[in-house]
Amino acid sequence: SAMGSDDIIAGNVSKYIVFPAGYCGQPKKGHLIFDACFESGNLGRVDHVTEFEYDLFIRPDTCNPRFRVWFNFTVENVKESQ
């Protein structure tokens, strides 16, 4: 189901591998792995758009849900020129 922009993102992504639509199989170099499962991590969701474009959804600050002025997450498994 598609999430709307007003949907609440409750948790962080944890070693989340982003595959292109319809891809089946083992991750290849270039299939990015996002992780925000650590203190101050705030990446709630990742959508694959193209090989070089992703929509990232940042969770609001725990103490101030109106603002999303910072981001903290890691990205692994990049390939050269990506």
Disulfide bonds with the S-S distance in Angstrom:
none
